[in-house]
Amino acid sequence: MAFEQFENEIDAIMRDKQIPGIAVGVSRHGQPLYTKGFGYRDIERELPVDDQTIFGTASITKSLTASVVLRLEAEGKLRLDDAVVHHVPELRSVVPSTLKLFHLLSHTSGLAPIERKESLTRLDKHIEHVKRVEKTWLGEPGDYFSYSNDMFLLAGLIIERVTGQSFYAYVTETVIAPLNMSRSSFNLDTVRRFDNVSTPYEIEEGRVKACDWPSLGNYAVGGGLRSNVRDMLTYSHALLANHEKLALPRIRLLQGQAYGHGVNVQAYQDRYTLIEHSGGQPGVSSHFGMIPEVGLTAVVLVNRSGIHAASIWLKLVNEALGLPIEEQRFTYQPIPLAPSDLVCYTGCYTAGEGEHITIETEHHHLRAITAEESYPLYPVGGDEFVDGEAYIPIKFHRRSHERHPWGVLFGSRVLLKNDT
């Protein structure tokens, strides 16, 4: 396949979004259909990107950690229904007794985002952080979906306690090495010894600027794999063999979406299932996914933060499936609301990890303003809205007897209303 339409689109996207470099790949039944690099892995030296260029994968890593937990369950070494405190009894006075291992993998612990502590590099040391940090519980485990890297990384600690090995050693021994992912690693020192490694970039005062690789600390459990298109296609194909358990929906989200174990799940075009996940860090944007009905896997890796890689990924997948390249995951019909009905949603919403969003009214819709961009939110019914540019659904949470929301599911996190 030539992927000519995709290549025309990607050139325009890179110019518009000031993207230094992108690597993409598609395979069917484990055989690459198309791999290509665009732009530069290093702008200053004009070094090109190819399908072996190493990028950060960020939260794509969560599917890897989840798949290891599922393997351990198949071996009878743990159960997804195990109480977290069964494996981490030190948290008995801190987390609900009903918190299960699958809640960690599906971001349904009920804990709102908390302050990050990237200086911690031993998973057992994170227990004290979870104990001491200021916490807000949104509800009981299973009630709400809200990304929690601090809860997710406890799955890495449980892997260590069950196997008797370090998380990174066990994952390398059981997944990375057997799949011959020879240019993939969690270790930054190892990455620096490789050739053909991308430089991470951010936008600062409207200009592209190089930044350091994030060290992440314990958060590498859910975001620390550095890899390349070829290795990630191999990994994605391996996941297809047991995708049913990985993609088991644990909580329904918006516009037909659900979340399983480290992956999003959504029906597409009435005949496909998208099993996918995005990632984002300083200097990193990524997206990967599988379509089991046709054995298709695809990956997009970008060396600039703040890029909606999921949109690029879907264009790539659409061309591979022979669909119009502009097809979206869902369609929506905006429902005009009067400004008086919209004003209750306005205000500032924040999260413990540092995210914040300001919501303002604009004619018959809302406008979301973040540190990096601004875009319209169109009402689609109830307390749900859709980002009119990236097709991201957003939901405000409010109690039945109250007019004003107490929080908003924005992206993947519930941000709390700041009433001050």
C-alpha positions as CSV (number, residue, x, y, z in Angstrom):
1,M,0.0,0.0,0.0
2,A,1.3,3.5,-0.9
3,F,-0.4,5.5,1.9
4,E,-0.2,8.6,-0.4
5,Q,-3.1,10.3,1.1
6,F,-1.7,9.8,4.6
7,E,1.6,11.2,3.6
8,N,0.0,14.3,2.1
9,E,-1.9,14.8,5.4
10,I,1.1,14.3,7.6
11,D,3.1,16.9,5.8
12,A,0.4,19.5,6.5
13,I,0.0,18.4,10.1
14,M,3.7,18.7,10.8
15,R,3.9,22.2,9.4
16,D,0.8,23.3,11.3
17,K,1.8,21.8,14.6
18,Q,5.6,22.4,14.4
19,I,6.4,18.8,14.7
20,P,10.1,17.9,14.4
21,G,9.7,14.2,13.7
22,I,7.2,11.4,13.4
23,A,7.6,7.6,12.9
24,V,4.7,5.5,11.9
25,G,4.0,1.9,11.1
26,V,1.2,-0.5,10.2
27,S,1.3,-4.3,10.2
28,R,-1.2,-7.0,9.3
29,H,-0.9,-10.5,11.0
30,G,2.6,-9.5,12.1
31,Q,3.8,-8.5,8.6
32,P,4.7,-4.8,8.1
33,L,2.5,-3.1,5.5
34,Y,4.1,0.3,5.8
35,T,6.7,2.0,8.0
36,K,8.1,5.4,7.5
37,G,9.8,8.3,9.2
38,F,9.1,12.0,8.6
39,G,11.1,15.0,9.6
40,Y,14.0,15.0,12.0
41,R,15.0,13.2,15.1
42,D,17.5,16.0,15.7
43,I,16.6,19.4,14.1
44,E,19.9,21.1,14.8
45,R,21.9,18.3,13.0
46,E,19.2,17.6,10.5
47,L,19.2,13.9,11.3
48,P,16.2,12.1,9.8
49,V,13.6,9.8,11.4
50,D,13.2,6.2,10.3
51,D,11.4,3.2,11.6
52,Q,14.3,2.3,13.9
53,T,14.5,5.7,15.6
54,I,13.9,5.5,19.3
55,F,11.2,7.6,20.9
56,G,9.5,7.7,24.2
57,T,6.3,5.6,24.2
58,A,4.9,7.2,27.5
59,S,1.6,5.6,28.6
60,I,1.6,3.0,25.9
61,T,3.7,1.3,28.5
62,K,0.6,0.7,30.6
63,S,-0.6,-2.0,28.2
64,L,2.8,-3.8,28.7
65,T,2.5,-3.7,32.5
66,A,-1.1,-4.9,32.3
67,S,-0.2,-7.7,30.0
68,V,2.4,-8.9,32.5
69,V,-0.2,-8.9,35.3
70,L,-2.5,-11.0,33.1
71,R,0.3,-13.4,32.4
72,L,0.9,-13.8,36.1
73,E,-2.8,-14.4,36.7
74,A,-2.7,-17.2,34.0
75,E,0.2,-18.7,35.9
76,G,-1.9,-18.7,39.1
77,K,0.4,-16.3,40.9
78,L,-2.2,-13.6,41.5
79,R,-5.8,-12.7,40.6
80,L,-7.2,-9.5,39.1
81,D,-9.8,-9.7,41.9
82,D,-7.1,-9.7,44.6
83,A,-7.5,-6.9,47.1
84,V,-4.6,-4.5,46.7
85,V,-3.9,-4.7,50.5
86,H,-3.4,-8.4,50.1
87,H,-0.2,-7.7,48.3
88,V,0.5,-4.3,49.8
89,P,-0.7,-4.6,53.5
90,E,1.2,-1.3,54.3
91,L,-1.7,0.5,52.7
92,R,-4.4,-1.1,54.8
93,S,-5.3,2.1,56.6
94,V,-5.0,4.3,53.5
95,V,-6.9,2.7,50.6
96,P,-10.4,1.1,50.6
97,S,-10.5,-2.6,51.4
98,T,-12.6,-3.0,48.2
99,L,-9.8,-1.7,46.0
100,K,-8.8,-4.6,43.7
101,L,-5.8,-5.1,41.4
102,F,-8.0,-4.6,38.3
103,H,-9.0,-1.2,39.6
104,L,-5.3,-0.2,39.4
105,L,-5.1,-1.3,35.8
106,S,-8.3,0.3,34.7
107,H,-7.9,3.7,36.5
108,T,-11.0,3.1,38.6
109,S,-9.5,3.3,42.1
110,G,-11.6,6.4,42.9
111,L,-8.5,8.4,43.7
112,A,-8.2,11.9,42.1
113,P,-4.8,12.7,40.7
114,I,-2.2,13.4,43.4
115,E,1.1,15.2,43.5
116,R,3.8,13.4,41.5
117,K,7.0,12.3,43.2
118,E,9.4,11.5,40.4
119,S,12.4,11.5,42.8
120,L,11.3,8.1,44.1
121,T,13.0,5.3,42.2
122,R,12.1,2.2,44.4
123,L,8.6,1.1,44.1
124,D,8.3,0.1,47.8
125,K,9.3,3.7,48.7
126,H,6.2,4.9,46.9
127,I,4.0,3.4,49.7
128,E,5.0,6.2,52.0
129,H,4.2,8.9,49.4
130,V,0.7,7.5,48.9
131,K,0.3,7.4,52.7
132,R,1.4,11.0,53.3
133,V,0.2,13.0,50.2
134,E,-3.0,14.9,50.3
135,K,-5.7,12.8,48.7
136,T,-9.2,13.3,47.4
137,W,-11.4,10.2,46.8
138,L,-14.0,10.8,44.1
139,G,-16.0,7.8,45.2
140,E,-15.8,4.0,45.8
141,P,-13.5,1.9,43.6
142,G,-15.2,1.3,40.3
143,D,-17.5,4.4,40.5
144,Y,-15.4,6.8,38.4
145,F,-12.7,6.6,35.7
146,S,-9.8,8.9,36.4
147,Y,-6.2,8.4,35.4
148,S,-4.0,7.7,38.5
149,N,-0.4,7.0,37.7
150,D,0.3,6.6,41.4
151,M,-2.3,3.9,41.8
152,F,-1.2,2.2,38.5
153,L,2.4,1.9,39.5
154,L,1.4,-0.2,42.5
155,A,0.8,-2.9,39.9
156,G,4.5,-2.8,39.3
157,L,5.2,-3.2,43.0
158,I,2.8,-6.2,43.1
159,I,4.7,-7.7,40.2
160,E,7.9,-7.4,42.1
161,R,6.4,-9.0,45.2
162,V,4.9,-11.9,43.3
163,T,7.9,-12.7,41.2
164,G,10.8,-11.8,43.6
165,Q,12.4,-9.8,40.8
166,S,12.6,-6.1,40.1
167,F,9.8,-4.9,37.8
168,Y,12.2,-3.9,35.0
169,A,14.3,-7.1,35.2
170,Y,11.1,-9.2,35.0
171,V,9.5,-7.3,32.1
172,T,12.8,-7.4,30.2
173,E,13.2,-11.1,30.8
174,T,9.7,-12.2,30.0
175,V,8.6,-9.7,27.3
176,I,11.3,-7.5,25.8
177,A,14.0,-10.1,25.3
178,P,11.7,-13.0,24.0
179,L,10.2,-10.7,21.5
180,N,13.7,-9.6,20.4
181,M,12.8,-5.9,21.0
182,S,16.5,-5.2,20.9
183,R,16.2,-1.4,20.6
184,S,13.7,-1.0,23.5
185,S,14.5,-0.3,27.1
186,F,13.3,1.3,30.3
187,N,16.8,2.4,31.2
188,L,17.8,5.9,30.0
189,D,21.5,5.1,30.2
190,T,20.9,2.1,27.9
191,V,18.9,4.4,25.5
192,R,21.7,6.9,25.4
193,R,24.1,4.2,24.3
194,F,21.9,3.4,21.2
195,D,22.4,5.3,18.0
196,N,19.4,6.8,16.1
197,V,17.7,8.2,19.2
198,S,15.3,11.1,18.9
199,T,15.8,14.4,20.7
200,P,12.6,15.4,22.7
201,Y,11.2,18.8,21.9
202,E,8.6,21.1,23.5
203,I,7.1,24.4,22.4
204,E,8.3,27.4,24.3
205,E,7.1,30.9,23.5
206,G,5.9,29.7,20.2
207,R,9.2,28.0,19.1
208,V,10.4,24.4,19.1
209,K,13.0,23.8,21.8
210,A,14.9,20.7,22.8
211,C,14.2,19.3,26.3
212,D,15.7,16.6,28.5
213,W,14.3,13.1,28.6
214,P,12.0,12.9,31.7
215,S,13.6,10.6,34.3
216,L,10.1,9.5,35.6
217,G,11.3,7.5,38.6
218,N,8.7,5.0,39.7
219,Y,6.3,6.4,37.1
220,A,8.3,4.5,34.5
221,V,6.0,1.5,35.4
222,G,3.3,3.1,33.4
223,G,5.3,5.3,31.0
224,G,9.0,4.5,30.8
225,L,9.4,2.3,27.8
226,R,11.5,3.9,25.0
227,S,11.2,2.1,21.7
228,N,10.8,2.3,17.9
229,V,8.2,1.6,15.3
230,R,9.6,-1.9,14.4
231,D,9.8,-3.1,17.9
232,M,6.4,-1.7,18.8
233,L,4.7,-3.4,15.8
234,T,6.3,-6.7,17.1
235,Y,5.0,-6.0,20.6
236,S,1.5,-5.0,19.3
237,H,1.2,-8.2,17.3
238,A,2.1,-10.3,20.4
239,L,-0.7,-8.6,22.3
240,L,-3.2,-9.7,19.8
241,A,-2.9,-13.3,20.9
242,N,-4.6,-12.5,24.2
243,H,-6.3,-9.2,23.5
244,E,-9.7,-10.4,24.9
245,K,-8.6,-10.2,28.6
246,L,-6.6,-7.0,28.0
247,A,-9.5,-5.3,26.4
248,L,-12.2,-6.6,28.8
249,P,-14.2,-3.4,29.5
250,R,-14.0,-2.4,33.2
251,I,-15.8,0.9,32.9
252,R,-17.9,2.6,30.3
253,L,-16.7,6.0,29.2
254,L,-18.2,8.5,26.7
255,Q,-19.4,8.2,23.1
256,G,-19.2,4.4,23.1
257,Q,-15.7,4.2,24.6
258,A,-14.6,1.9,27.5
259,Y,-11.4,1.2,29.4
260,G,-10.0,-2.2,30.0
261,H,-6.6,-3.1,31.4
262,G,-4.2,-0.4,30.2
263,V,-6.1,0.1,27.0
264,N,-9.1,2.0,25.6
265,V,-11.7,0.0,23.8
266,Q,-14.2,1.2,21.2
267,A,-16.4,-0.2,18.4
268,Y,-15.7,1.4,15.1
269,Q,-17.6,1.4,11.8
270,D,-20.0,-1.3,13.2
271,R,-17.4,-4.0,12.3
272,Y,-14.1,-3.2,14.0
273,T,-12.9,-2.9,17.5
274,L,-10.2,-0.3,18.3
275,I,-8.0,-1.4,21.2
276,E,-5.6,1.5,21.7
277,H,-3.8,3.9,24.0
278,S,-2.1,7.2,23.9
279,G,0.9,8.6,25.7
280,G,2.3,12.0,26.5
281,Q,5.3,13.4,28.4
282,P,7.7,16.3,28.0
283,G,9.0,15.8,24.4
284,V,6.9,12.8,23.7
285,S,3.5,12.1,22.1
286,S,2.5,8.6,21.1
287,H,-0.4,6.3,20.1
288,F,-0.6,2.6,19.3
289,G,-3.5,0.2,18.8
290,M,-4.8,-3.1,17.4
291,I,-7.9,-4.1,15.3
292,P,-8.3,-7.8,16.1
293,E,-10.9,-8.5,13.4
294,V,-8.3,-8.0,10.7
295,G,-5.1,-8.6,12.6
296,L,-4.1,-5.0,12.1
297,T,-1.7,-3.1,14.4
298,A,-0.4,0.4,14.1
299,V,1.8,2.9,16.0
300,V,2.6,6.6,15.9
301,L,5.6,8.0,17.7
302,V,6.4,11.8,17.9
303,N,9.3,13.7,19.4
304,R,7.2,16.7,20.5
305,S,4.9,16.9,23.4
306,G,1.3,18.2,23.2
307,I,0.5,16.5,19.9
308,H,-2.8,14.5,19.6
309,A,-1.2,11.4,18.2
310,A,-4.5,9.5,18.3
311,S,-5.8,11.6,15.5
312,I,-2.7,10.9,13.3
313,W,-3.0,7.2,14.2
314,L,-6.6,7.0,13.1
315,K,-5.8,8.6,9.7
316,L,-3.1,5.9,9.3
317,V,-5.5,3.1,10.2
318,N,-8.3,4.5,8.0
319,E,-6.1,4.3,5.0
320,A,-5.0,0.8,5.9
321,L,-8.6,-0.2,6.1
322,G,-9.6,1.5,2.9
323,L,-11.8,4.0,4.7
324,P,-12.0,7.8,4.0
325,I,-9.0,9.2,5.9
326,E,-11.1,11.8,7.7
327,E,-13.4,9.2,9.4
328,Q,-13.7,9.7,13.1
329,R,-14.2,7.3,16.1
330,F,-17.8,8.7,16.5
331,T,-20.1,11.3,15.2
332,Y,-22.0,13.8,17.2
333,Q,-24.7,16.4,16.8
334,P,-24.2,19.6,18.8
335,I,-27.2,20.7,20.9
336,P,-27.3,24.5,21.1
337,L,-27.6,25.7,24.7
338,A,-28.4,29.2,25.9
339,P,-25.5,31.1,27.6
340,S,-27.6,31.0,30.8
341,D,-27.5,27.1,30.7
342,L,-23.8,27.0,30.0
343,V,-22.6,29.4,32.7
344,C,-22.8,26.7,35.4
345,Y,-20.0,24.8,33.8
346,T,-17.6,27.8,33.8
347,G,-14.6,28.1,36.1
348,C,-11.2,26.7,36.8
349,Y,-10.6,22.9,37.3
350,T,-7.4,21.5,38.6
351,A,-5.7,18.2,39.5
352,G,-2.9,17.2,41.9
353,E,-0.5,16.3,39.1
354,G,-0.6,20.0,37.9
355,E,-3.1,19.9,35.1
356,H,-5.6,22.8,34.9
357,I,-8.3,23.9,32.6
358,T,-10.4,27.1,32.4
359,I,-13.9,26.8,31.0
360,E,-15.6,29.9,29.6
361,T,-18.8,30.5,27.6
362,E,-18.7,31.4,23.9
363,H,-22.0,31.9,22.1
364,H,-23.9,28.6,22.3
365,H,-21.0,26.4,23.4
366,L,-18.1,26.4,25.8
367,R,-14.4,27.1,25.3
368,A,-11.7,25.2,27.1
369,I,-8.4,27.0,27.8
370,T,-5.3,25.1,28.8
371,A,-1.6,26.1,29.2
372,E,-1.0,25.1,25.6
373,E,-4.1,25.7,23.6
374,S,-7.8,26.8,23.4
375,Y,-10.6,25.0,21.6
376,P,-14.4,24.9,21.5
377,L,-16.5,22.4,23.4
378,Y,-19.9,21.5,21.9
379,P,-22.8,20.2,24.0
380,V,-24.0,16.8,23.0
381,G,-26.5,16.0,25.7
382,G,-26.6,15.8,29.5
383,D,-23.3,17.0,30.9
384,E,-21.3,15.8,28.0
385,F,-19.4,17.9,25.5
386,V,-17.1,17.2,22.6
387,D,-13.8,18.9,21.7
388,G,-14.7,20.2,18.3
389,E,-11.1,20.0,17.0
390,A,-9.7,16.6,18.3
391,Y,-13.1,14.8,18.8
392,I,-12.4,14.2,22.5
393,P,-15.5,13.7,24.6
394,I,-15.6,15.5,28.0
395,K,-18.0,15.0,30.8
396,F,-18.8,17.2,33.8
397,H,-19.7,15.6,37.1
398,R,-22.3,17.0,39.4
399,R,-24.5,15.8,42.2
400,S,-28.2,15.4,41.3
401,H,-29.3,18.1,43.6
402,E,-26.7,20.7,42.6
403,R,-26.5,23.0,39.6
404,H,-22.8,23.5,39.4
405,P,-20.4,20.6,38.6
406,W,-17.8,19.5,41.2
407,G,-15.4,18.1,38.5
408,V,-14.8,17.4,34.8
409,L,-13.5,14.3,33.1
410,F,-11.0,16.1,30.8
411,G,-8.9,13.8,28.6
412,S,-8.3,10.9,31.0
413,R,-8.4,12.7,34.4
414,V,-11.1,14.0,36.6
415,L,-10.1,17.6,37.5
416,L,-11.8,19.2,40.5
417,K,-13.6,22.5,40.5
418,N,-11.6,25.2,42.1
419,D,-14.2,27.3,44.1
420,T,-11.7,29.9,45.3
